[in-house]
């Protein structure tokens, strides 16, 4: 039996950033499995790392690994991040601690303000400890063990993973209040979307947009669905339920203030047009015909009614 309750499983290529996630192995309270899809027989065989080789893209590769081997079933929580994320060891530990404390079934760290991002809702909003959402991005979902068992068959629904971030919150029986974005923990997405994974998809003749449409249709999710913030916890531990009009107003005002400061910071650092370019690059013109949908998304998030999604 493992001494740790927490497990990281990363699908990793040769340039994976996961070696930087550990600063002190002696104090690390989570285990690490590297699902390696490269060709170097000696790579990523360090102390504190279990390497398991496997082909395929992220979600099909994880499906094959986790369906074949039962090692992960000994852990309480399992995080499945992309390999181009920068995060400190303590950040990973606090992600797991937050999952356990709040009894979340599905969550992710928020993206730092230096990140490439595709969905405004995933960017860190420092007014909160955590925001409960109907959306957790495929970039870095963390599951409790039982919920991972329930979600595992969906990993084979598509090669790109597009749409799974909408499906998973709807598979758990407690509504989206058990799904969240943890603003107290941040990670940095270091590379724009549209890298090697999407080159491989093009080679395979797969259009992520078509896969998204098929997944949404299969699971009965509207194609115009947008991420919603349904509730939040502030830094004093106060719970803000979006079903309450006063609490919803506080959430909206705080998110609007956070977003405005984020945009000011990006403009100061990069110039007035740089954030739009950064955001459009994160989405990628070859992925959705341009960045306008993503650039408009924060307005939808802030203006959408804060309500419980249908189960």
DRENPA-167375 format. One record per residue: x, y, z of N, C-alpha, C in turn; residue in three letters. Coordinates in steps of 0.1 Angstrom, whole numbers, plus 2048, in hexadecimal, padded with zeros to 3 digits. Example, Ala and Ser with C-alpha at 12.3 -4.5 7.8 and 13.67 -1.06 7.14 Angstrom:
2
8847C784E87B7D384E8847DF84EALA
8807EA8478897F584788180084FSER
% end
This chain:
311
8087F480080080080080980D800UNK
8058177F880D8237F980B82A806UNK
81683280A81583A81680E847813UNK
80E84B8068078588037F98557FEUNK
7F085E8007E285D7FB7E08627EDUNK
7EA8697E87E98717DC7F286D7D1UNK
7ED86D7C57F58687B97F48727AEUNK
7FF8757A780087D79B803873790UNK
7FB8737857FE86B7797FF87476DUNK
80B87676880D87F75D811878750UNK
80987B74580E876738819880734UNK
82587A73183188373083887F723UNK
83C88A71C84688971285488D717UNK
85D88E70D86B89171186D89E718UNK
8648A87158668B571A85D8B8726UNK
8588AE72C84F8AF7378558B7743UNK
84D8C07498518C87548508C1762UNK
84B8B57628488AF76F8548AD778UNK
8608AC77386C8AC77C86D8B8786UNK
8678C37818688CF78985D8D0793UNK
8548C77938498C779D84D8C27ABUNK
8598BB7AB85E8B67B886A8BE7BCUNK
86A8C57C78768CC7CD87D8C47D8UNK
8758BC7DF87B8B57EA8738A87ECUNK
87989D7E68728907E686F88B7F4UNK
87888F7FE87688A80B86988F812UNK
86489B80E8588A181384C8A080AUNK
84E89A7FF8438997F58388907FAUNK
82C8947FA82188B8008188867F5UNK
81D8857E981687F7DE8208777D5UNK
81B86C7CF8238647C68218687B8UNK
82B8647AF82B8687A282D85C798UNK
82485B78F825851784826859777UNK
83085676F83285C76282F852757UNK
82485675082084D745827853739UNK
83284D73583B85372B83884E71DUNK
8378577148358537068418576FDUNK
84C85970385885C6FB86084F6F7UNK
86C8516F38758466EE8828456F6UNK
88484C70089184C707890842713UNK
89783771289682C71C89B83072AUNK
8A383B72B8A883F7388A184B73EUNK
89885173789285D73C88785B747UNK
88786475087D86575B87D858763UNK
88985376788A84877089084C77DUNK
88D85878289385D78E88C85779AUNK
8938597A688D8557B288085D7B4UNK
8768567B986985C7BC86085C7AFUNK
8648567A485D85679885B848793UNK
84F84479084C83778A84983A77BUNK
85183477284E83676484782A75EUNK
83D82D757835822750834827741UNK
83981F73883882472A82B821724UNK
82782971B81A827714818831708UNK
81282C6FE8108346F280383B6F2UNK
8018436E87F484A6E77F38586EDUNK
7E885E6EA7E686C6EF7E286B6FEUNK
7E18777047DF8777137D486E718UNK
7C88717137BD86A7197BB85C715UNK
7BE8587097BE84A7057C984370CUNK
7D584970E7E08437157DD841723UNK
7D784B72A7D38497387C883E739UNK
7BF83E7307B58337317BB825731UNK
7C48237277CB8167267D3813733UNK
7DA81D7387E281A7447DA817750UNK
7D08207537C881E75F7BE81375EUNK
7BA80F7527B28037517BA7F6752UNK
7C67F674E7CF7EB74F7D57E875DUNK
7D97F37637E07F27707D87F877BUNK
7D87F27877D07F67927D77FE79DUNK
7E480279A7EC8097A47E58157AAUNK
7DD81D7A17D78297A57CB8277AFUNK
7C681C7AF7BA8197B87BE8197C7UNK
7CB8197CA7CF81A7D87D08287DDUNK
7CD8327D57CE8407D97C08467DAUNK
7BF8517E27B28587E47B08627D9UNK
7BA8687D47B98737CA7C38717BFUNK
7C08747B37C98727A87C887E79FUNK
7D488479C7D58907947DB88C786UNK
7D589177B7D988D76E7DC89A766UNK
7E88A07697EB8AD7627F28AB755UNK
7F18B574C7FA8B67408088B7745UNK
8128B473C8208B573F8268C273DUNK
81F8CC7398248DA7368208E4741UNK
81D8DF74C8188E77578248E9761UNK
8258F676682F8F97708278FB77EUNK
82B8F37888258F479582F8EF79FUNK
82E8F57AB8388F17B68338E47BDUNK
83C8DD7C38388D17CB82D8D47D5UNK
82F8E07DC8258E37E68178E67E0UNK
8178EB7D380B8EE7CD8038E17CAUNK
80A8D77C68048CA7C47FE8C47D1UNK
8068C67DB8028C17E87F58C87EDUNK
7F58D67EA7E98DD7EF7DD8DA7E6UNK
7DF8D77D97D48D27D17CD8C67D7UNK
7D58BC7DB7D08B07E17C98B37EEUNK
7D08BB7F67CA8BF8037BC8C6802UNK
7BB8CE7F87AE8D57F67A48CB7F1UNK
7A88C27E879E8B87E47998B07F0UNK
7A28AC7F979D8A48047958AC80EUNK
7998B88117938C181B7848C4816UNK
7838C780A7768CC80476E8C07FFUNK
7738B47FF76D8A87FA7688AA7ECUNK
7728B07E476F8B17D57718A47CEUNK
7698A27C476B8967BC7738997AFUNK
7738A67AB77A8AA79F77E8B97A0UNK
78B8BC79E78F8CA79F79C8CB797UNK
7A18D87967AD8DB7907B38E7797UNK
7C18E97977C68F679B7C2901791UNK
7C290D7957C091878D7CC91B785UNK
7CB9217797D69257717DB933776UNK
7E89347777EF94077B7ED94B770UNK
7EF9577747ED96376B7F8963760UNK
80295B76180C95A75680994F74CUNK
7FE94874E7FB93C7457F5940738UNK
7F893772E7EF9357227E292F727UNK
7D79347227CA92F7277C092E71CUNK
7B792571D7AC92471379F927719UNK
79D92672679092872C792932738UNK
78B93E73778D94874178A94374FUNK
78093A75077C93675D78892E765UNK
79192975D79C9217647A792A769UNK
7A79377657B294076A7AF944779UNK
7BA9457807B994778E7B1954792UNK
7A895379B7A095E7A07A495F7AFUNK
7AD9687B27B29687C07A996C7CBUNK
79D9707C87939747D278E9677D9UNK
79195B7D478B94F7D97959457DCUNK
79293C7E579992F7E77969257DCUNK
7899247D978591A7CF77891F7CAUNK
77691C7BD76991F7B67639117B1UNK
75790F7B47509037B074A9067A2UNK
74D8FD79874A8FF78A7448F3784UNK
73E8F57787398EA7707438E6765UNK
7508E976775A8E775D7688E6764UNK
76F8DB76177D8D97657858D5759UNK
78F8DC7567968DA74979E8CE748UNK
79F8C773C7A68BB73A7B58BD73CUNK
7B98C973D7C88CC73F7CD8C674CUNK
7C58C67577CA8C27647C08BE76EUNK
7B78B576B7AD8B17747B28A877FUNK
7AD8AA78B7B08A17977A389B79BUNK
7A488D79D7988857A079987F7ADUNK
78E87D7B478F8737BF78E8657B9UNK
79285B7C079484E7BA7878497B4UNK
77C84A7BC76F8447B876A84B7ABUNK
76C8587AB76886079F77085D793UNK
77D85B795786857789781849784UNK
77D84078C77783378776B83677FUNK
76383F78375784277B75A84976EUNK
76485176E767859762770851758UNK
77784775D78184175477C83C747UNK
77083674676C83273876B83E72EUNK
76984A73376785672A775859724UNK
78085572A78D85972478F854716UNK
78684A71278784470477D84B6FBUNK
77685570076B85B6F77718626EBUNK
77D8686ED7838706E27928706E4UNK
7998726DA7A88736DA7AD8806E0UNK
7A688B6DD7AA8986E17A789B6EFUNK
79D8956F579889870278E8A3702UNK
78C8AA6F77828B56F77748B06FBUNK
76E8B77047618B47087618AD715UNK
76B8A671976B89F72676A8A8732UNK
7708B473076F8BE73B7618C273EUNK
7588C07347498C37367428B773CUNK
7478AB73774089E73B74289B74AUNK
74F89C74F75289775C74989D767UNK
7488AB7677408B07727318AB773UNK
72C8A676771F8A276671D89376AUNK
72888C76C72887E76F72887B77EUNK
72B88578672B88379571D88779BUNK
71987F7A570B8807AA70888C7B2UNK
7128957B570F8A07BE70E8AD7B7UNK
70C8AD7A970C8BA7A271A8C07A2UNK
71B8CB79C7288D179A72E8D77A7UNK
7268D77B272C8DC7BF7388D47C4UNK
73A8C87BF7468C07C37518C17B9UNK
7508CB7AF75A8CD7A575F8DB7A7UNK
76C8DE7A57708EB7A777E8EF7A1UNK
7808FB7A178D90179D7939077AAUNK
79F9027AE7A59067BA7AE9127B8UNK
7A991E7BC7B092A7BA7BC92C7C4UNK
7BC9247CF7C79247D87D391D7D3UNK
7D29167C87DD90E7C37DE9137B4UNK
7EA9177B07EB91B7A27F691379BUNK
7F491278E7FD90B7857FF914779UNK
80A91377180C91B76580C912759UNK
80491575080490E74380E91573AUNK
81990E737825914732825915723UNK
81D90D71C81D90C70D80F90F708UNK
80E9166FD8009176F77FA90A6F2UNK
7ED90A6F27E68FE6EC7EA8FE6DEUNK
7EB8F26D87ED8F16CA7FB8EB6C7UNK
8018E46D180E8DE6D080E8D06CAUNK
8178C76CF8188BA6C980C8B26C9UNK
8038B36D47F78AB6D47EE8AE6C8UNK
7ED8BB6C47E48BE6B97EB8BB6ACUNK
7F88BB6AB7FE8B769F7FB8A869DUNK
7FC8A06A87F98926A67EA8906A2UNK
7E18986A87D38966A47D1899695UNK
7D88A46907D78A76827DC89B67AUNK
7E789567E7EC8896777E387E677UNK
7DB87D6827D18726837C487567CUNK
7C38816767B78866707AB888679UNK
7AF88C6867A588F6907A389E692UNK
7978A36927938B069478E8B16A3UNK
7948B86AC78F8B96BA7818BF6BAUNK
77E8C86B17718CE6B27668C46AFUNK
7698BB6A675F8B06A275E8A76AEUNK
7698A46B576889B6C17608A26CCUNK
7628AF6CE75B8B66D874C8B56D5UNK
7488B86C973A8B76C57348AA6C8UNK
73B89F6C47368916C673588E6D5UNK
73F8926DD73E88F6EC7328976F2UNK
7318A46EE7268AC6F47188A66F0UNK
7178A16E470A89B6E070888E6E7UNK
7128866E87108796EF70B87A6FDUNK
71188470470D886713703890715UNK
6FC89570A6F189E70C6F48AC711UNK
7008B170D7048BE7127038C8707UNK
6FD8D37096FB8DD6FF7088E26F9UNK
7088E46EC7158E86E67198F66E9UNK
70F8FE6EE71290C6F271490D701UNK
71790270871A90271672690B719UNK
72591172573091A729734917738UNK
74091973B74491774973C920753UNK
73791B75E730923768737921775UNK
73892C77D73C92B78A73092A793UNK
72E92079A72291C7A17229207B0UNK
72E9217B67309247C473F9277C6UNK
74292C7D175092F7D475292F7E3UNK
75F92E7E776392F7F576D93A7F6UNK
76B9447FE77594F7FF78094C809UNK
78995580B795953813792953822UNK
78695682678295583477B948836UNK
77A94082C77393382D76493482BUNK
75F94082775194282574C93C818UNK
74193581873B92F80D732938806UNK
73393A7F972B9427F07239397E7UNK
7169387E970E92F7E07089377D5UNK
70B9347C970593C7BE6F693B7BDUNK
6F09327C46E19317C36DB93D7CBUNK
6E39437D46DF94F7DC6E395B7D4UNK
6D99647D26DB9707CA6E69797CFUNK
6E797B7DD6F19837E26FF97D7E1UNK
7009707E370D9697E17119697D3UNK
7089677CA70B9687BC7109757B8UNK
70B9807BD71098E7BA71E98F7BFUNK
72198A7CB72F98B7D07399837C7UNK
7349777C373D96F7BA7409777ADUNK
73597C7A773798479A74099079CUNK
73E9977A67459A47A87549A07ABUNK
7579967B37659927B676B98D7A9UNK
7649857A176A97F79576D98B78BUNK
76499478A76699F7817729A7785UNK
7749AA79377F9B179778C9AA795UNK
78C99D79879899479579C995787UNK
79299377E79599377079A9A076AUNK
7959AB76F79A9B876B7A89BA76FUNK
7AC9B577B7B99B77807C39AE778UNK
7BE9A27747C599976C7C899F75EUNK
7BE9A57587C09AB74B7CA9B774CUNK
7C99BF7577D29CA7597E09C575AUNK
7E29BB7627EF9B57637F59B0756UNK
7ED9AA74E7F29A57417F59B0738UNK
7ED9BB7387F09C67307FC9CE734UNK
7FE9CF74180A9D67468179CE742UNK
8169C17438229B87408249B7731UNK
81A9B672981C9B271B8179BC711UNK
8109C771680A9D070C7FC9CE70AUNK
7F49D87057E59D77057E09CB6FDUNK
7E79C76F27E19BD6E97E79AF6ECUNK
7F09AE6F67F79A26F77EF9976FDUNK
7E699B7077DE99070D7D498A703UNK
7CF9926F97C698C6EF7CE9826E6UNK
7DB9866E37E397D6DB7E69716E3UNK
7EA9736F07ED9676F87E195E6F9UNK
7D59636FB7C995B6FC7C69546EFUNK
7C795B6E47C49556D77CE94A6D4UNK
7DB94C6D87E59426D67E29366DEUNK
7DD9386EA7D992D6F37CE9246EDUNK
7C592B6E77BA9236E17BF91D6D3UNK
7C59256CB7CB9206BF7C19216B3UNK
7C59286A97BC92A69D7B991D697UNK
7C29136977BF9066917B58FE699UNK
7B29026A57AA8FA6AE79B8FF6AEUNK
79990C6AE78B9106AE78891C6A5UNK
79091E69B78E929692791937697UNK
7999376A279D9446A87999456B6UNK
79E9506BD79D9516CB7909586D0UNK
78795C6C777D9656CC77395F6D6UNK
7709526D376794B6DD76D94B6EBUNK
77A9486EC7809486F97819566FFUNK
7849606F678596E6FB778973700UNK
76D96E6FB76097270075B96B70CUNK
76296070F75D95671975B95D727UNK
76496572B76396B73875797373AUNK
75297973074598173173A977733UNK
73A96C72D73096272F73195C73DUNK
73D95A74273E95474F73995E759UNK
73C96B758738975762729978761UNK
72397775571597B75370C96F754UNK
711963753708957754702956761UNK
6F69517626F094E7706F8944777UNK
6FA94778470193D78C6F7934792UNK
6F792878D6ED91E7916F3910791UNK
6EC9077986F08F97976EE8F3789UNK
6F78EC7846F58E67776EC8DA779UNK
6E58D676E6DD8CA76F6E58BE770UNK
6E18B57786E98A877A6E789F76EUNK
% end
